[in-house]
Amino acid sequence: MSESRVAIVTGGARGIGAATAQRLARDGHAVAVVDLDESSCTDTVTRITKDGGHALGVGADVSNAEAVNEAVARIADVLGPPTILVNNAGVTRDNLLFKMTEQDWDTVMNVHLRGSFLMSKAAQAHMTQVQWGRIVNLSSVSALGNRGQANYSAAKAGLQGLTKTLAIELGKFNITVNAIAPGFIATEMTKATAERVGVSWEDFQKGAASQIPVGRVGQPEDIANTVSFLTSEESGFVSGQVIYVAGGPRT
Ligand code: NAP
């Protein structure tokens, strides 16, 4: 087991964030589960606590600077200085360009890009002090381009640029910054897409799996396992990378 740290997982109420929070708790870290609504974090926090881990639920909108600063200050007060940050909170507002509203564009940019910027800025203040840190940003295969996702793919590509720049700036403080770009992962987000395109959840997963070299869709734990490595002591020489976790190669 690696040294016990304080980790923050945004969007930790469900899906990839919940699996990641549970995994980091099993790795021995105290985990702050951040989501829009504090009560939505209860399930994840309870599962971690029942498992013998230590967790705190915190309500914050990651796109709101004041909320982010308050949340990170509270986490530092209650759990100690956060030195692991997983920027996972995300939303989709899919539409073809001609139907995409400014609100759809701004919402997606604000949660993914502004949220990761604000959270990283607040957390690095603690990481630089102790000269150790790990930041993992959730990008996506959509960064490579995806019909109906101009906003989301631009945000996810933007996160790859943010990742590389923060890796360069923060490396001297012994802080690594990496991105994970998942392919199809079975969560509420992909379920909502199946509903939107009018395909049953089973058929939607089968269709996706048929295009994936390993022959199955991803599970939240597939991403949590990768986060576990990228936040471990052993990953200290891996920085500024984008790891596609998609059951096959992507370029
Ligand atoms: P999910 O099931 O929709 O969970 C996302 C979580 O983020 C929700 O709990 C949501 O809260 C929360 N959230 C949304 N906006 C927030 C905000 N402003 N502040 C704080 N929390 C906020 O999504 P997921 O599938 O687990 O995806 C997690 C991450 O992986 C996202 O960044 C997503 O873009 C990325 N990703 C997912 C896939 C996939 O196939 N699932 C593939 C590639 C990348 P509410 O429920 O209250 O909205």
Boltz pocket constraint, residues with backbone or C-beta under 6 A from the ligand:
constraints:
  - pocket:
      binder: B
      contacts: [[A, 10], [A, 11], [A, 12], [A, 13], [A, 14], [A, 15], [A, 16], [A, 17], [A, 34], [A, 35], [A, 36], [A, 37], [A, 40], [A, 60], [A, 61], [A, 62], [A, 63], [A, 87], [A, 88], [A, 89], [A, 90], [A, 91], [A, 111], [A, 115], [A, 138], [A, 139], [A, 140], [A, 141], [A, 181], [A, 182], [A, 183], [A, 184], [A, 185], [A, 186], [A, 187], [A, 188], [A, 189], [A, 190]]
      max_distance: 6.0
